[in-house]
Amino acid sequence: MRAGQMRQRVDIQNPVTQTDSTGQDFFTYSTDASGFPAMVRNATQTKSEDGYIQNSGQETYDVVVRYTPLLDYNSRLVYEGLTMSVVSIVRDLELKHSMTLKCEVVDR
């Protein structure tokens, strides 16, 4: 996947701690960036040893975005109605141009 082909748009969400009426803390997510350029590819399917395409169970996506400090392992992405949690981040540390994320769908 090349970072120059970012034609899709994702929303970046991060957790926010709030307190309910009984004094208990709970988490909600706030949208920190809306319409952030990305390249999203479904990575759920894999090939078996025989060359047949098979599902891997959990629905996963590979997402390439421009480098941003808004994303970490607590972040979520929303893409076309799918909410995905970030499970892996690969940063181009030298140039800080792009980030490749592995994400899993959290609710369907």
C-alpha distances in whole Angstrom, upper triangle without the diagonal:
4,7,9,8,10,12,13,16,17,20,20,23,25,28,32,35,38,41,43,47,48,46,43,40,37,33,32,28,28,26,25,22,22,20,17,14,11,8,9,9,12,12,16,16,17,18,22,24,25,22,22,20,21,21,20,23,21,19,15,12,9,9,7,11,13,15,18,21,21,19,20,21,24,21,21,18,20,17,20,22,21,21,19,20,18,18,16,15,13,14,14,17,18,17,16,14,11,11,9,11,13,15,18,20,23,25,25
4,5,6,8,11,13,15,17,20,20,23,25,29,32,35,38,42,44,48,49,47,44,41,38,34,33,29,29,26,24,22,21,19,16,13,10,8,11,11,15,15,19,20,20,22,26,27,29,25,26,24,25,24,24,26,24,22,18,15,12,10,8,10,11,13,17,20,21,19,21,22,25,22,22,19,21,19,21,24,22,23,21,22,19,20,18,16,14,14,12,16,17,15,14,11,9,11,10,13,15,17,21,22,26,28,28
4,6,6,10,12,13,14,17,17,21,23,26,29,33,36,39,41,45,46,44,42,38,36,32,30,27,26,23,21,18,18,16,13,10,8,7,11,12,16,17,21,22,23,25,28,30,32,28,29,26,27,26,25,27,25,22,19,15,12,10,6,7,7,10,13,17,18,16,19,20,23,20,20,17,19,17,20,23,21,22,20,20,18,19,17,15,13,12,11,15,15,13,12,8,7,9,9,12,15,17,20,22,25,27,27
4,6,9,12,14,16,19,19,23,25,29,32,35,38,42,44,47,49,47,45,41,38,35,33,29,28,24,23,20,19,16,14,10,9,9,12,14,18,19,23,24,25,27,31,32,34,30,31,28,29,28,28,30,28,25,22,18,15,13,10,10,9,13,16,19,20,19,22,24,26,23,22,20,21,19,21,24,23,24,22,23,21,23,21,18,17,16,14,17,18,15,14,10,10,12,13,16,18,20,23,25,28,29,29
4,6,9,12,14,17,19,22,25,29,31,35,38,41,43,47,48,46,44,41,38,34,32,28,27,24,23,19,18,15,13,9,8,6,10,12,15,17,21,22,23,25,29,31,32,28,28,25,27,26,26,28,26,23,20,16,14,11,9,10,11,14,17,21,21,20,22,24,26,23,21,18,19,16,18,21,21,22,21,22,21,22,21,19,18,17,17,20,21,18,17,13,12,13,13,15,17,19,22,22,26,27,27
4,6,8,10,14,15,19,21,25,28,32,34,38,39,43,45,43,41,37,34,30,28,24,23,20,19,15,15,11,9,6,5,5,8,11,15,17,20,22,23,26,29,32,33,29,29,26,27,25,26,27,24,21,18,15,12,10,8,7,9,12,14,18,18,17,20,21,23,19,18,15,15,13,15,18,18,19,18,19,18,20,19,17,17,16,16,20,21,18,16,13,11,12,12,14,16,17,20,20,23,24,24
4,7,10,14,16,19,23,26,29,32,34,38,40,43,45,43,41,38,35,31,28,25,23,20,20,16,14,11,10,6,6,6,9,11,15,18,20,22,24,27,30,33,34,30,29,26,27,26,26,27,25,21,19,15,14,11,11,10,12,16,17,21,20,19,22,24,24,21,19,15,15,12,13,17,17,18,18,20,20,22,22,20,20,20,20,23,24,22,20,16,14,15,15,16,18,18,20,20,23,24,23
4,7,10,13,16,20,23,26,29,31,35,36,40,41,40,38,35,31,28,25,21,20,17,17,14,12,8,8,6,5,6,7,10,13,16,18,20,23,26,29,32,33,29,28,25,25,24,24,24,22,18,16,13,12,10,10,10,12,16,16,20,18,17,20,21,22,18,16,12,11,8,9,13,13,15,15,17,17,20,20,19,19,20,20,24,25,23,20,17,15,15,14,14,16,15,17,17,20,20,20
4,7,10,13,17,20,23,26,28,32,33,36,38,37,35,32,28,25,22,18,17,13,14,10,8,5,5,5,6,8,9,12,15,18,20,22,25,28,31,34,35,32,31,27,27,25,25,25,22,19,17,14,14,11,11,10,12,15,15,17,15,15,18,19,19,16,14,10,9,7,8,11,12,13,14,16,16,19,19,18,19,19,21,23,25,23,20,17,15,15,15,14,16,15,17,16,18,19,19
4,6,10,13,16,19,23,25,28,29,33,35,33,31,28,25,21,18,15,14,10,11,8,7,5,5,7,7,9,9,12,14,17,19,22,24,28,31,34,35,32,31,27,27,24,24,23,20,17,15,12,13,10,11,9,12,14,13,15,13,12,15,16,16,12,10,6,6,5,8,10,10,10,10,12,13,16,17,16,18,18,20,22,25,23,19,17,15,14,14,12,14,12,14,14,15,16,17
4,6,10,13,16,19,21,25,26,29,31,30,28,25,22,18,15,11,10,7,8,6,4,6,6,9,10,13,12,16,17,19,21,24,27,30,33,36,38,35,34,30,29,26,25,25,21,19,17,15,15,12,13,11,13,14,13,14,11,11,14,15,14,10,8,6,5,7,10,10,10,9,10,12,13,16,17,17,19,19,21,23,26,24,20,19,16,15,16,14,15,13,15,14,15,16,17
4,7,10,13,17,19,23,24,28,30,28,26,22,19,16,13,10,8,6,6,5,6,8,7,10,11,14,13,17,18,20,21,25,27,31,33,36,38,36,34,31,30,27,25,25,21,19,17,15,15,12,13,11,12,13,10,11,8,7,10,12,11,7,6,5,7,9,13,13,12,10,10,10,10,14,15,14,17,17,19,20,23,22,18,17,15,13,14,12,14,12,14,14,14,16,18
4,7,9,13,15,19,21,24,26,24,22,19,16,12,10,6,5,4,6,7,9,11,11,14,14,17,16,19,20,21,22,26,28,32,35,38,40,37,36,32,31,27,26,25,21,19,18,16,17,15,16,14,16,15,13,12,9,8,10,11,9,6,5,6,8,11,14,13,12,10,10,10,11,14,16,15,18,19,22,23,26,24,21,20,18,16,17,14,15,13,14,14,13,15,17
4,7,10,13,17,19,23,24,22,19,16,13,10,8,5,6,7,7,10,12,15,14,17,17,20,19,22,22,23,24,28,30,34,36,39,41,39,38,34,32,29,27,26,22,21,19,18,19,17,18,16,17,16,13,11,8,8,9,9,7,5,6,9,11,15,18,17,15,12,12,10,11,14,15,15,18,18,22,22,25,25,21,21,19,17,18,15,16,14,15,16,14,16,19
4,7,10,13,15,19,20,18,16,12,10,6,6,4,6,9,10,13,15,18,18,21,21,23,22,24,24,25,26,29,31,35,37,40,42,41,39,36,34,30,28,26,23,22,21,21,21,20,21,20,21,19,16,14,11,11,11,11,7,7,9,12,14,17,20,18,17,13,13,11,12,15,17,17,21,21,25,25,28,28,24,25,22,20,21,18,18,16,17,17,14,16,20
4,6,10,13,16,18,15,14,10,8,6,5,6,7,10,11,14,17,20,20,23,24,26,25,28,28,29,29,33,35,39,41,44,46,44,43,39,37,34,32,30,26,25,24,24,25,23,24,22,23,22,19,16,13,14,14,14,10,11,12,15,16,20,23,21,20,16,17,15,16,19,21,21,24,24,27,27,30,30,26,27,25,23,24,21,22,20,20,20,18,19,22
4,7,10,14,14,12,10,6,6,5,7,9,10,14,15,18,20,24,24,27,27,30,29,31,31,32,32,35,37,41,43,46,48,46,45,42,39,36,33,31,28,28,27,27,28,26,28,26,27,25,22,19,17,17,16,16,12,14,15,18,20,23,26,24,23,19,19,17,19,21,23,23,27,27,30,30,33,33,29,30,29,26,27,24,25,22,22,22,19,21,24
4,7,10,11,9,8,6,5,6,7,10,11,15,16,20,22,25,26,29,30,32,31,33,33,34,34,38,40,44,45,48,51,49,47,44,41,38,36,33,30,30,29,30,31,29,31,29,30,28,25,23,20,20,20,20,16,17,18,20,21,25,27,24,24,21,22,20,22,24,26,27,30,30,34,33,37,36,32,34,32,29,30,27,28,25,25,24,21,22,25
4,7,8,6,5,4,6,9,10,14,15,19,20,24,25,29,29,33,33,36,35,37,36,37,37,40,43,46,48,51,53,52,50,46,44,40,38,35,32,32,32,33,34,33,34,33,33,32,29,26,23,24,23,23,19,20,21,24,25,28,30,27,27,24,25,23,25,27,29,30,34,34,37,37,40,40,36,37,35,33,34,31,31,28,28,27,23,24,27
4,5,5,6,6,7,10,11,15,17,20,22,26,27,30,31,35,35,37,36,38,37,38,37,41,43,47,49,52,54,52,50,47,44,40,39,36,32,33,33,34,35,34,36,35,36,35,31,29,26,27,26,25,21,22,23,25,26,29,31,27,27,24,26,24,27,29,31,32,36,37,40,40,43,43,39,40,38,35,36,33,33,30,29,27,24,24,27
4,6,7,10,11,14,15,19,20,24,26,29,30,34,34,38,39,41,39,42,41,42,41,45,47,51,52,55,57,56,54,50,48,44,42,39,36,36,37,37,39,38,40,38,39,38,35,33,30,30,30,29,25,26,26,29,29,33,34,31,31,28,29,28,30,32,35,36,40,40,44,43,47,46,43,44,42,39,40,36,36,33,32,31,27,27,30
4,6,9,11,15,17,20,22,26,28,31,32,36,36,40,40,42,41,43,42,42,41,45,47,51,52,55,57,56,54,51,48,44,42,39,36,36,37,38,40,39,41,40,41,39,36,34,31,31,30,29,25,27,27,30,31,34,36,32,32,29,30,29,31,32,35,36,40,41,44,44,47,47,43,45,43,40,40,37,37,34,33,31,28,28,31
4,7,10,13,15,19,20,24,26,29,31,34,35,38,39,41,39,41,41,41,41,44,46,50,51,54,56,55,53,50,47,43,41,39,35,36,36,37,38,37,39,38,39,37,34,31,28,29,28,27,23,25,26,29,30,33,35,32,31,28,29,27,29,31,33,34,38,38,42,41,44,44,41,42,40,38,38,35,35,33,32,31,27,28,31
4,7,10,13,17,19,23,24,28,29,33,33,36,36,38,37,38,37,38,37,41,43,46,47,50,53,52,50,46,44,40,38,35,32,32,33,34,35,35,36,35,36,35,32,29,26,26,25,24,20,22,23,26,27,31,33,30,29,25,26,24,26,27,30,31,35,36,39,39,42,42,39,40,38,35,35,32,32,29,28,27,24,24,28
4,7,10,13,16,19,21,24,26,29,29,33,33,35,33,35,35,35,34,38,40,44,45,48,50,49,47,44,41,38,35,33,29,30,30,31,32,31,33,32,33,31,28,25,23,23,21,20,17,18,20,23,24,28,30,27,26,23,23,21,23,24,27,28,31,32,35,35,38,39,35,36,34,31,32,29,29,26,25,25,21,22,26
4,7,10,13,17,18,22,23,27,27,30,30,32,30,32,31,32,31,35,37,41,42,45,47,46,44,41,38,34,32,29,26,27,27,27,29,28,30,29,30,29,26,24,21,21,19,18,14,16,16,20,21,24,26,23,22,19,20,18,20,21,24,25,29,30,34,33,37,37,33,34,32,29,29,26,26,23,22,21,18,19,22
4,7,10,13,15,18,20,23,23,26,26,28,26,28,28,28,28,32,34,38,39,42,45,43,41,38,35,32,30,27,24,24,23,24,26,24,26,25,27,25,22,20,17,17,16,15,11,12,13,16,17,21,23,20,19,16,16,14,16,18,21,22,26,27,30,30,34,34,30,31,28,26,26,23,22,20,19,18,15,16,20
4,7,10,13,16,17,20,20,24,24,26,24,27,26,27,27,31,33,37,39,42,44,42,40,37,35,31,29,27,23,23,22,23,24,23,25,23,25,24,21,20,16,16,16,15,12,11,11,14,14,18,20,17,17,13,15,14,16,18,21,22,26,26,30,30,33,33,29,29,27,25,25,22,22,19,18,17,14,15,18
4,7,9,12,13,16,17,20,20,22,21,24,24,25,25,29,31,35,37,40,42,40,39,35,33,29,28,26,22,21,20,20,21,20,21,20,21,21,18,17,13,13,13,13,10,9,8,11,11,15,17,15,14,11,12,12,14,17,19,19,23,23,27,27,30,30,26,26,24,21,22,19,19,16,17,15,13,14,17
4,6,9,11,14,15,18,19,22,21,24,25,26,27,31,33,37,39,42,44,42,40,37,35,32,30,29,25,23,22,21,22,20,21,19,20,20,16,15,12,13,14,15,12,10,10,11,11,15,17,16,16,13,14,14,15,19,21,20,23,23,26,27,30,29,25,25,23,21,22,19,21,18,19,18,16,17,19
4,6,7,10,11,15,16,19,19,22,23,25,26,29,32,35,38,41,43,40,39,35,34,31,29,28,24,22,21,20,20,18,18,16,17,17,14,14,10,12,14,15,13,10,9,9,9,12,15,14,14,12,13,14,15,18,20,19,22,22,24,25,28,26,23,22,20,19,20,18,19,17,18,17,16,17,19
4,7,10,10,14,15,18,19,22,24,25,27,30,33,36,39,42,44,41,40,36,35,32,31,30,26,24,22,21,20,17,17,15,15,14,11,11,7,10,12,15,13,10,10,10,11,14,17,17,17,14,15,15,15,19,19,18,20,20,22,22,25,23,20,19,18,17,19,17,19,18,19,19,19,20,22
4,7,6,10,12,16,16,20,22,24,26,29,31,35,38,41,42,40,38,35,34,31,30,30,26,23,21,19,19,15,15,12,12,13,10,11,8,10,13,16,15,11,11,10,10,12,15,15,16,14,15,15,15,19,19,18,20,19,21,22,24,22,18,18,16,15,17,16,19,17,19,19,19,20,22
4,6,9,11,15,15,19,21,23,25,28,31,34,37,40,42,39,37,34,33,30,30,29,26,23,21,19,19,15,16,13,14,15,13,15,12,13,16,18,17,13,12,10,9,10,12,13,14,13,15,16,17,20,21,20,22,21,23,24,26,24,21,19,18,17,18,17,19,18,19,18,19,20,21
4,6,9,12,13,17,19,22,24,26,29,32,36,39,40,37,35,32,32,29,29,28,25,22,20,18,17,14,14,11,12,15,14,16,14,14,18,20,19,15,14,11,10,9,11,13,14,14,15,17,17,21,21,20,21,21,22,24,26,23,20,18,16,16,17,17,19,17,19,19,20,20,21
4,6,10,12,15,18,20,23,25,28,31,34,37,39,35,35,31,31,28,28,28,25,22,19,16,15,12,11,8,9,11,10,13,11,11,15,17,17,14,13,10,10,10,13,15,15,15,15,16,15,19,19,17,18,17,18,20,22,20,16,14,13,13,14,14,16,16,18,18,20,21,22
4,7,10,13,16,19,22,24,26,29,33,35,36,33,33,29,29,27,27,27,25,21,19,15,14,10,9,6,7,11,11,15,13,13,17,19,20,16,15,12,12,11,13,16,16,16,16,17,16,19,19,17,17,16,17,19,21,18,16,13,11,12,13,13,16,16,19,19,21,22,23
4,6,10,13,15,18,20,22,25,29,31,33,30,29,26,26,24,23,24,21,18,15,12,10,7,6,5,7,11,12,15,14,13,16,17,18,15,14,10,11,10,12,15,14,15,14,15,14,17,16,14,15,14,15,18,20,18,15,13,10,10,10,10,13,13,16,16,19,20,21
4,7,10,12,16,17,19,22,26,28,29,26,26,22,23,21,21,22,20,17,14,10,8,6,5,7,10,13,15,18,17,15,18,19,20,17,15,12,13,10,13,16,15,15,14,16,15,17,16,14,14,15,16,19,21,19,17,14,11,11,9,10,12,13,15,16,19,21,21
4,7,9,12,14,17,20,23,26,27,24,23,19,20,18,18,19,16,13,10,7,6,5,7,9,12,15,16,19,18,15,17,18,19,16,14,11,11,8,10,13,12,13,11,14,13,15,14,14,15,16,18,21,23,21,19,17,13,12,10,10,10,10,12,13,16,17,17
4,6,9,11,13,16,19,22,23,20,19,16,16,15,15,16,14,11,9,6,5,6,9,12,15,18,19,22,21,18,19,19,21,18,16,13,14,11,12,15,13,14,13,15,14,15,15,15,16,18,19,22,25,23,21,19,15,14,11,11,10,10,12,13,16,18,17
4,6,8,10,14,17,20,21,18,17,13,13,11,11,13,11,8,6,4,6,9,12,15,19,21,22,24,23,20,20,19,21,19,16,14,14,11,12,14,12,13,12,14,14,15,15,16,17,20,22,25,27,26,24,22,19,17,13,12,10,10,10,11,14,15,15
4,6,7,11,14,17,19,16,15,11,11,9,9,11,10,8,5,5,6,10,13,16,20,21,23,24,23,20,20,19,21,19,17,15,16,14,16,17,14,15,13,14,14,13,13,15,16,19,21,24,26,26,24,22,19,16,13,11,9,9,10,11,15,17,16
4,7,10,13,16,18,15,14,10,9,6,6,7,7,5,5,7,9,13,16,19,23,24,25,27,25,22,22,20,21,20,18,17,17,15,17,17,14,15,13,14,15,14,15,17,19,22,24,27,30,29,27,26,22,20,16,14,11,10,9,10,14,15,14
4,7,10,13,14,12,10,6,5,5,6,9,10,8,9,10,12,15,18,22,25,27,28,30,29,25,25,23,25,24,21,20,20,18,19,20,17,19,17,18,18,17,18,20,21,24,26,29,31,31,29,28,24,22,18,17,14,14,13,14,17,18,17
4,7,10,11,9,8,6,5,6,6,10,12,11,11,12,13,17,19,23,26,28,29,31,30,27,26,24,26,26,24,23,23,22,22,23,20,22,19,20,20,18,18,20,21,24,26,29,31,31,30,28,25,23,19,18,15,16,15,17,20,21,21
4,7,8,5,5,4,6,9,9,13,15,15,15,16,16,20,22,26,29,31,33,34,34,30,30,28,30,29,27,26,27,25,26,27,24,25,23,24,23,22,21,24,23,27,28,31,33,33,32,31,27,25,22,21,18,19,19,20,24,25,24
4,5,5,5,6,7,10,10,14,16,17,17,19,20,23,26,29,32,34,36,37,36,33,32,30,32,32,30,29,30,28,29,30,27,28,25,26,26,24,23,26,26,29,31,34,36,36,35,34,31,28,25,24,21,22,21,22,25,27,26
4,5,7,10,10,13,14,17,20,20,20,22,22,26,28,32,35,36,38,39,39,35,34,32,35,34,33,32,33,31,32,33,30,31,29,29,28,26,25,28,27,31,32,35,36,37,37,35,32,30,27,26,23,25,24,26,29,30,29
4,6,9,11,14,15,18,21,22,22,23,24,28,30,33,36,38,40,42,41,38,37,35,37,37,35,34,34,32,33,34,31,33,30,31,31,29,28,31,30,33,35,37,39,40,39,38,34,33,29,28,26,27,26,27,30,31,30
4,7,9,13,14,18,20,20,20,21,21,25,27,30,33,35,37,39,39,35,35,33,35,35,33,31,32,30,30,31,29,30,28,29,29,27,27,28,28,31,32,35,37,37,36,35,32,30,26,26,23,25,24,25,29,30,28
4,6,10,12,15,18,18,18,20,21,24,27,30,33,35,37,39,38,35,34,32,34,33,31,30,30,28,28,29,26,28,26,28,28,26,26,29,29,32,33,36,38,38,37,35,32,30,26,26,23,23,23,23,27,27,26
4,7,10,13,15,14,15,16,17,21,23,27,30,32,34,36,35,31,31,29,31,30,28,26,26,24,24,25,23,24,23,24,24,23,23,26,26,29,31,34,36,36,34,33,29,27,23,23,20,20,19,20,23,24,22
4,6,9,12,12,13,15,17,21,24,27,31,32,34,35,34,30,30,28,29,28,26,25,25,23,23,24,21,23,21,22,23,21,22,25,26,29,31,34,36,36,35,33,30,27,23,22,19,19,17,18,21,21,20
4,6,8,8,10,13,15,19,22,25,29,30,31,32,31,28,27,25,26,25,23,22,22,20,21,21,18,19,18,19,20,19,20,23,24,27,29,32,35,35,33,32,28,25,22,20,16,16,14,14,17,17,16
4,6,7,9,12,14,18,21,24,28,28,29,30,29,26,24,22,23,23,21,21,21,20,21,21,18,18,16,17,17,16,17,20,21,25,27,30,33,33,31,30,27,24,20,18,14,14,12,13,15,17,16
4,6,9,12,15,19,22,25,28,29,30,30,29,25,24,21,22,22,20,20,20,20,20,20,16,17,15,16,17,15,18,21,23,26,29,31,35,35,32,32,28,25,21,19,15,13,11,11,13,14,14
4,6,10,13,16,19,22,26,26,26,27,25,22,21,18,19,18,16,16,17,17,18,17,13,13,11,12,13,12,15,18,20,24,27,29,32,32,30,29,25,22,19,16,12,10,7,8,9,11,11
4,7,11,13,17,19,23,24,24,26,24,20,20,18,18,17,15,14,14,13,14,14,10,11,9,11,12,12,14,17,19,22,25,28,31,31,28,27,23,20,17,14,11,9,6,6,9,10,10
4,7,10,13,16,20,21,21,22,21,17,17,15,16,15,13,12,13,12,14,14,11,11,8,10,10,10,11,14,16,19,21,24,27,27,24,23,19,16,13,10,7,6,4,6,10,12,12
4,6,10,13,16,18,19,20,19,16,16,15,16,14,12,11,12,10,13,14,11,11,8,10,10,10,11,12,14,17,19,22,25,24,21,20,16,14,10,8,6,5,6,8,12,14,14
4,7,10,14,15,17,18,18,14,15,14,17,15,13,11,13,12,15,16,13,13,11,11,10,10,10,10,11,13,15,19,21,20,18,17,13,10,7,6,5,6,9,11,15,17,18
4,6,10,12,13,16,15,12,13,14,16,13,12,9,11,10,13,15,13,13,10,11,10,11,10,10,10,12,14,17,20,18,16,14,10,8,6,5,6,7,11,12,15,18,18
4,7,9,11,14,14,12,14,15,17,14,14,12,14,13,16,18,16,16,14,14,12,13,12,10,9,10,11,14,16,15,13,10,7,6,4,6,9,11,14,16,19,21,22
4,6,8,11,11,10,13,15,16,13,13,11,13,13,16,18,17,16,14,15,12,15,13,11,11,10,11,14,16,14,11,9,6,5,7,8,11,12,16,17,20,22,23
4,6,10,11,10,13,16,18,15,16,14,16,16,19,21,20,19,17,17,15,17,15,12,12,10,10,12,14,11,8,6,4,6,9,11,14,16,19,21,23,25,26
4,7,9,9,11,14,16,14,15,15,17,18,21,23,22,20,18,17,15,17,14,11,10,8,8,9,11,9,6,5,4,5,9,11,15,16,20,22,23,26,28
4,5,6,9,13,14,12,14,13,16,17,21,22,21,19,17,16,14,16,15,12,12,10,11,12,14,12,8,9,8,8,11,12,16,16,20,21,22,25,27
4,6,8,11,12,11,14,14,17,19,23,23,22,20,18,16,14,16,15,12,13,11,13,12,15,14,10,12,11,10,13,13,17,17,20,22,22,25,27
4,7,10,10,8,10,11,14,16,20,20,19,17,15,14,12,15,15,12,14,13,15,15,18,17,13,14,13,11,14,13,16,15,18,19,19,22,24
4,7,8,6,8,9,13,15,19,19,17,15,13,11,9,11,11,9,11,11,14,14,17,17,13,14,12,9,11,9,12,12,15,16,17,20,22
4,5,5,9,11,15,17,21,21,18,15,13,10,7,9,9,8,11,11,14,14,18,18,14,16,14,11,12,10,12,12,14,16,16,19,22
4,6,8,11,15,17,21,20,17,14,11,8,5,6,7,8,11,13,16,17,20,21,17,19,16,13,12,10,10,10,12,14,14,17,20
4,7,10,14,17,20,19,16,13,11,8,7,9,11,11,15,16,19,20,23,23,20,21,18,15,15,12,13,11,12,14,13,16,19
4,7,10,13,17,16,14,10,9,6,6,9,11,11,14,15,18,19,23,22,19,19,16,13,14,11,12,10,12,12,12,15,18
4,7,10,13,12,10,7,5,4,6,10,12,12,16,17,20,21,25,24,20,20,17,14,14,11,11,8,9,9,9,11,14
4,6,10,10,8,6,5,6,8,11,13,13,16,17,20,21,25,23,20,19,16,13,13,10,11,8,10,9,10,12,14
4,7,6,5,5,6,9,11,14,16,16,19,20,23,25,28,26,23,21,18,16,16,13,13,11,11,9,10,11,12
4,5,5,7,8,11,13,16,17,17,20,21,23,25,28,26,23,21,18,17,15,13,14,11,12,10,12,12,12
4,6,9,11,14,16,19,21,21,23,24,26,29,31,30,27,24,21,20,19,17,17,14,14,12,14,13,12
4,7,10,13,16,19,21,22,24,26,28,31,33,32,28,27,24,22,20,18,17,14,14,10,11,10,9
4,6,10,13,15,18,19,22,23,26,28,31,30,27,25,22,20,18,15,14,11,10,7,8,7,7
4,7,10,13,15,17,20,22,25,27,30,29,25,24,21,18,17,14,13,9,8,6,6,6,8
4,7,9,12,13,16,18,22,24,27,26,23,22,19,16,14,10,9,6,5,4,5,8,10
4,6,9,11,15,17,20,22,25,25,22,22,18,15,13,10,9,5,5,6,6,10,13
4,6,7,11,13,17,18,22,22,18,19,15,12,10,7,6,5,7,9,10,13,16
4,7,10,13,17,18,22,22,19,20,17,13,11,7,6,5,7,10,11,15,17
4,7,10,13,15,18,19,16,17,14,10,8,6,5,7,10,13,15,18,20
4,6,10,11,15,15,13,13,10,7,6,5,7,9,12,16,17,21,23
4,7,9,12,13,11,11,9,6,5,6,9,12,15,19,20,24,26
4,5,9,9,7,8,6,5,7,9,12,15,18,21,23,26,28
4,6,6,5,6,6,6,9,12,15,18,21,24,26,29,31
4,6,5,8,9,9,12,14,17,20,24,26,28,31,33
4,6,8,10,12,14,17,20,23,27,30,31,35,36
4,5,8,11,14,17,20,23,27,29,31,34,36
4,6,8,11,14,18,20,24,26,28,31,32
4,7,10,13,17,19,23,25,27,30,31
4,7,10,13,16,19,22,24,26,28
4,6,10,12,16,19,21,23,25
4,7,10,13,16,19,22,23
4,6,10,13,15,18,20
4,7,10,13,16,17
4,7,9,12,14
4,6,9,11
4,6,7
4,7
4
